[in-house]
Amino acid sequence: MRNGDVAGPAHHDIVILGTGTVASALAAVLVRHGVKVVMAGDEAHPAAGLDEMGAEVTRHLRVLGARYKVPEFQRFAAFEPLLAELPAPLGAELCHSFVYQRPGRSPEPSEVMQVSMPAKAPPEPNLRRPALDRRLREVAESLGASVRTGAKVARVSVADGVVTVTDVDGERLTADYLVDASGPGSVFLTDRRLIEPGSRFTTRTRSLYARLAGGRPMEEVMRPAKAYGKAASWTGGSTHHLFAGGYLRAIPFGNHPGAAARSTGVTLTLDADLHPEQGAPQEQFAEFLSRYPALAEQFEGAEPVEPWVSTGRHQHSVSHTVGHRWCVIGDAAGYVDPFNSRALAAGLGAVNMLAWRLLEAVRDGDYATERFEPLDRFTRRSLNANDDLTAMLTASLCDAALAKSALYVLQAGFRFGGFPALDAYGQLLATGSDAAFRELEKAPYPGSLFPTHAGYQRLFTTAAAECAAVASGRAEAAEAAGRVFAAVREADFVPAVLGLDDPATRFVRLTPATVLRLVLWSFTRAPDDLGPLVRRGLRIALRGR
């Protein structure tokens, strides 16, 4: 094993397989509290190279830093600190756009949707995953974690209360407990026969991705500008181009003052059954562009800055994620789809749930499997929920109106689903107690965009059923879309101020006036279980802490 800083057979409390963001965040938290940790590099999941929409990721790092007293994480918790911390490129997310595309036609102006931030709000970051992996690994190492980069693990054994990791050169690491945070196909997962053949997930997607330089900004393609309109610059954030059978996510990098160069991270995600892999990735991308005139114009002349990557089918899953002296988190525990970068955020959420259990286990010298079983239930249900979300989205893409109705359901979840964690964060800052986070682990709908709310779960279930009925030929898309729009409009927890009560809404801008109207709604018309939560969450968000 190539050793970052420590030689010899020293025994550790915890051995972590993997050296990416999730593994490094966990290592940093543990060593901050005196735990002896060694990280061993393992094969990475192909999706680990994908660009990341970083808003939820940075929020998780902010929470981890405050809860576990790792102030170094605050350097990754907002755009400006990240700009100084990470090497270029970095993207600024001031808006997020959705554009429905049809073969042989330019997009219809009525079939775009953009959600944008207040005019003077600081941007959210968009991240290059490899750069974040590297910097968090350096943080963990600087705090005292041993890092064995490039380790090729040959076998893992657990006997007599000791975990032994042996590499291909015969060198060994020993520890009291193992966390596999590497990726699918790790030796540990394979040897334990934990990998579910074919995956239990219904989603079947694959991706091609690269970072491109050149091409044209969307402003030059979305013409005439007056017809399309916009609340914010199209290049002020990422865009999902939706079409029957998949989506193209385009994340601009260097789209902020002072950037040395601009590029675009593109991830083309396709239904693996409708679009089986044929030819080299760049050839597949060129063939795709040839069917969509606006996209062909936007990316004309664009060249890859890094080699194209084809992931094959994304979905993989394991039968269980907790056992005697071991657990599995992050991409190793399962992966569904890169939509909205939920996988990395979920991995950091697992760190938040696992870290305090490990700290108590090390303190007590008690690694009983029962201590960690809540993590297994949480992880499996979260992945299943992400599969349900992706399946709904994929099924909706056959029709522009149905896709928009599904986006309305997702937007309702995005707008309110973060408030429970924000509330717990506020209580942590005010009292120093993490009791609210421990209580949040018991949320009835883990993995849902709004994990504490039964009403949202009913709305999501209704929309998912409508989209599935269309996909199976049991319902007409236009009628199903109408029913989903009606369900959103009638939901008592979705205020009209968000604009989601009108299927014709194209631009949702969160202005100071919007916030004031939202506060008024929380006092006058919000359900009793939501009004106080919204007010507390907004209070924390507006403080910018």
N, C-alpha and C positions, 0 to 999 in steps of 0.2 A: 504494500500500500504506500502511495505517496503521502507523506505526512506533512501537514501544514506547519505544525509547530511542536509536536511531541513525539518522541520515539520511545520504544519499549512496551512491555506488556502490562502497563498499569491498568488496574481494574476501575471501571467507571460505574456510576449509579445508573446512567441511562445511555444507551447507544441508539442513535437516530440514523436510519438509512435514508439517504438523500441529503443534498446540500442546497436545495432551492429555497424559495421564499418561505414556504410553510415550515420546512425543517429548520431553517435558520431562525425564524421568529420564535419557535418553541425553544430552541437551544439558548437563545439570548435571554428569554424569560427565566429559564431554569438556572442558568449559571449566575444570573443576577442574584439569585437566592441561595447561592452556595452549593448547587448541585453539580456533581462532576459529570460532564457530558462529552461524548465523542460523536461526531458526525462522520459518516462514511458515504462517499459519493457512490451513486448507483445509476443505472440507465434511466434517462429522463423520458417521460411521456412526450410524444411528438408535440402535443398541444402546449407544452411548457415554453415553446418558442413563440407562441402567439402574442400579438400585442394585447394590451389590457386596457379596458376602460376603467380608470383607477379610482373613481369616486368612492365606491364601497370599500375598496381595498384600503385606501388611506384612512377611512373612518375606523376600520378594524384595527389598524396599526395605532391610531390615536387612543382607542379604548385599551388595547393591550399595554401601551406605554403607561397609561394612567393607573390601570388596575394592578399591574405587576411591577410598577416603579422602574420602568425602562425608559428614561427620558430620551435616550438616543432615537427611539421610534418617532419622536415628534419631528425629526428632520424629514420624515417621509409622509407627514400627515397633512400637507397642503401644497399647493402649486409652487409658491415662491421658495420655500425651503427645499423642495425637490429639485427645482431648477438649479440651485447651487450644489445639490448633493449628487445628482445623477449625471453621468455624461450624456451629451446630446445623442439622440434626439428625444425631446419631450413634447407632448401635445397638450394644447389648452382646450378644455371642453367648456364652452360657453353656451352651447346648445346641442341638442341631439335631434336629428332629422330622420324621417322615414319617407321613402319615395317608392311608389308602386310602379314596376316596370312591366311592359308587355313586349313580346318579340315584334320587331319590325316597326315599332312606334315610339315616339317620344312620350315621356310621362304626361298624364293629364294633370293640369293645375289643381283640379279638385281632389287629386289622389296623393297629395303630399301632406305631411304632418310634421310640425316642429315644436319641440319643447325647449324653451330658452330661459336663462337665468336673468335676474334683474340687471339692468344696464351697467351698473358700476360694481357688481359682485365680482369677487375674485374667481378665476376659472378653476374648475376641477382639473386634475391632471389625467392625461392619458400616458400610459407607461409602456416602455419596452421591457418585457418580462425578463430577458437575460440580464439586463442592467440592474434591475431590482434584485434579482437573485444574488448577483455578485456583491452588491453593496450590503445587503442584509447578512450575507455570510461573513463579510468582513466585520460587521458589527458584532455578530456572535463570537467570532474569533477574538476580537479585541476585548471582549468581556470575560474571556477565559475558556471558551469551548475549544476542544481539540478538533481539528478538521483534517480528515484524511480524504483529500480530493482525488478523483480518478480511481477510487477503489473499485475493483471488480469483484463483487461478492460471489463466492463459490457455494457456500452453504451457511445455514444458520441453525443452531441447535439450542434447545433448552433442556437442561438436566440439573437436578439437585439445586434448583433455585438460581442457576447461573445461565445467562445467555452468552453464547459464543458465536461470534461472527468470524468466518474464515475467508480470506480472499484467495484469488487464483494462484498466488505465490506461496500460499500456506501460512501467511501471517495471520495472527488472531487478535481479536478484541474481545474482552469480556465485560459484562455489565449485569446489573440486577434486573434490568427491564429493557425491552426493545420497542421502539416506535418506528414503524415503516412509513416514511413520508416520501417515498421515491416516485414510483409510477407503476403502471401495469406491467405485468410480466417479470416483476422482480423475482429473484431466486427464492426469497422467503414465501411469496404468494404461490409460486409454482410448486415448491416442495411440499407445502402444506395443503396443496390442492384446494386452495381457497377461491380460485378464479372460476366464475360461473361460465360454462361453455356458451358462447353466443351472446352472453349478457341477458339479464332479466328485463332490460329496458325495451320499451316499444319503439322508441326513437331509433332511426337508422340513418345517420348522416355522416358525411365525410367532408373534409376541407382541403383547400389549397391555400397557401398563404405565402406572402412575400412582402418586402418593403420596396416601393417603387419611387423613383425620382423622375420628374418630368410630368408630362401631361398638362391638362388645363384645370384651373379652378372651376368648381361647380357653377359659380356665377356666370361663366362664359357659356355654359351649357344649358342652364335653366332659362331659356329665352322663349318669348319675350318676358323680361323681368317683371313687368307690371302684372302680367297674367299669373305668374307663379307667386309673387309676393314673397315676403319673408319677415320674420320678427327679428332675426339676427343673421349675420353673414352665414351663408351655407358652409363656408370653410372654417367657421368659428367653432366647429365641433365635429363629432363623428356622424356618419350617415349609414343607415341600413337601407340598402336597395332591395326591396322585396319583390319576388316573382314566384310564379307557380313552380314549386320544386326546390325552393331554397332562398338564400339571401346573400348579398354581397355587403360586407361591412367595410367601410373605408374610414380610417382614422388618420387625420392630418397630423403630422409632426412638424415642429418648427413654425407653427402658425401663431406666433406671439412676437412682440417687439424684441429685437436683439438676437433673434435666432440666426445662426450662421447659415443654415440650409434648410430647405423644406423637402419633405418626402411624405409618402402616404403608405400606411400599413393596410394592406388589403387581405381580407379573409373571405374566400368564396366557399360557402357551405352549401352542400347539395344533398338532396335525398339520394341515399346510396343505391336505392333500388331503381329509381327513375333515371339516375345518371351514374351508371357504373364507371369505374376508372378506365379510361382509354387514352393512351398516349402520355407524353411527358407533361408535367404540371403547367409549364408555360404554354404548351400547345392547347391544353384544355381551357386555359384562361382565354387565349386568343379566340378559340371557337365560341366560347360563351359570349365574349364581347361582340362578336360578329352578328349576334342575334338581337342586340339591344343598342340602337343607334346612339342614344345619349351617352351611354357608358362607353361605347367605342370612341366617341368624340372626346370624352373626358380623359381617357387613358391613352389616347393616340400619342405615340412617341415615348411613352413612359417605359423606363428600363429598370430591371431589378437591381437594387443596391446589394442585396444578399440573395443567395440561391433560393429558388422556389422549393417549397416543401409540400408534399402530399401526405396527409395523415392516415389514409385508409379509414375504415369505419371508426368513429370516435368511441362508441359506447363500449364500456367494459364495466364489470361489476364483480364483487366478491361475495361469498356466501355469508361471512360474518367478519366483523372488524375488531373483535376483542377476544383474547384467549389467555391462557396461563402465561403470565409474564410478557405479554405483547399486546400491541394494538396497531391499527392501520388507520391513517388519516390522509387528507388531501387527495390528490389524483390517484394515489395507490388504492384508496378505498372505493373508487369508482369515478367515472367521468361520463357526462351526458353530451354536452354540446357547448360550443364557445359563445352562444348568444348572450350578449350583455355581460360577459366575463364573470358569470356567477361562480364558476368553479374555484377560482383563487380566493374569492371572498369567503366561500363556504369553508375552504381549508383553513383560513385564518380564524373563522368562527369556531372550528374544531379545536384549534390551539387554545382559544379562550376557555373552552369547556374542559379540555384535558389538563391544562397546566396546573390548576389548583389541586386537582386530584393527584397528579404526580408529586407535587410539592408535599402534600400530606402523606403520600405513600412512602416517600423517601424519609420523611421525618419519623414516621411510625415503624419503618422497616416492614411494611405490610403491603404487598402488591396483590392482594386477593382480587381475583377476576371480578367479583361482585362490585368492587369499588368502581370499575370502569364500564360496567354493562350499560349504564345510561348513555354513554357515548356511542355504543353500538346501535341502540335503538334510534338515537338522534340522527346518526349518520345515514343509516339505511332509509329512514323516513324522509330525510332531507333530499337524498338522491332521487328517491321515487317521486317526490314533489317536483323536482327539477325536470324529471322525465315527463311528468304530466304537463308542465308548462311548455316544454319544447314541443311535445306532441300536439298541444292545442295550437301553438303558433304555426307549426308546419302544416297542419290540416287546414288552417285558415288561408294559406297563401294562394289557394286556387282562385280567389276572388278578391278584388280590391276592397269592396265594402265589408266583406267578412273579415279580412285582415285588419281593417281599421277598427272594427268592433272589438276584435281580440286585443288590439293595442290599447283601446280605451280601458279594458279590464286590467291590463298590465299597468297602465298609468295610474289607475286608482290604487293598486297595490303599492307601486313605487312611491306615490305621494304620501301615504299614511303608514306603510309597513315599517319604515325606519323609526317611527316615533317611540315604540316600546324600548328599543335599545338606546335611543337618545335619552329617554326618561331615566333608564337605569344608569346611564353615564352621568347624568346630572346629579342623581342621588349619590353616586360614587364621589363626585367632586365635592358635594356639599357635606357629606358625612364621613367619607373615608371607608365606608362599608361596601362590600361587593354583594350584599344580600340580594339586591334587586336583580343582578345578573344571574345569581344562582336560581332565583325564582323564575326568571325568564327561560331557563333551560326546560321548564315544565310546560312551556307553551303547547297548546293542543295541536298545532299544525306546523311542525318544524319543516323548514324548507319553503314554506309558502312565502309569498312576498309580504304578507301581513299575518304573521304566524300566531297572533293572539286573538284574531277576530273571526267569530263564527259567520257573521254576515258576509265578510269578504270571501270566506271559503265557499259559502253557498253561491255567491255570484260567480266565482271562478268555476265551480263545478257545473253550473248552468251553461256557461260559455263553452267549456271544454266539451260538454255533451253535444251542443249545437254544432261545433266544428267537426267533431267526430262523425255526426250524422251526415253532414255534407260530404265528408271524405269517403264514406261508405255508400253514398248514393241514396241515402234514406231521407234526405232533405234538400231543398233548393237553397243555394247560397244566399240569394237576396232575402228570402224569407227568414232564414236563420240569422243573418246579420241584423235584420230588423228586430228580432226577438232579443238578441244580445244587447243592442243599443237600448231597447226598452228596459231591460234588466238593470243596466247601468243607471239609466235615468231615474228609475224607481227606487234604487238603493238609498236608504236614508242616511248612509254614511258617506255619500259622494255629493259634495256641495256643488251647486250650479256655478260657483265662482271659478271652478277649474275648467269650465267649458265642456265637460264631458257629457252634459245633458243634451248636446246638439250634435248629430252625426255630421253636420257640415263644418264643425270647428276644424280649422287647419293649424292654428298657431296658439299655443298655450304659453303665455309668458308670466313668470312669477315676479310680479312687480311689488313695490311697497304697498300699493293699493290692494293688490291681491291678498297680501298677508293680513292687512287690516280687515278686509272682508271675511277672511278665513277665521280670524279671531272673533269677529262678531257672530259668525255662524256657530262657532264653538259654544257661545253663550246662549244662543237663541234657538237653534234648530238641530244641533248635533245630538246624536243619541247620548244617553247618560254615560255610557261606557267609553265614549270617544272624546267628548268635549274637553274634560280636564287633561286628558293625555295630549291632545293637540296643543293646548296652551303651554303645558310644561315643555313639550318638545320644541315648540317655536321659541320659547324663552332661551333654551340652551343653544339652539341653532343661531339665533340672532346675536348671542354673545360671542359666537365664533370660537368657542373653546373646544 
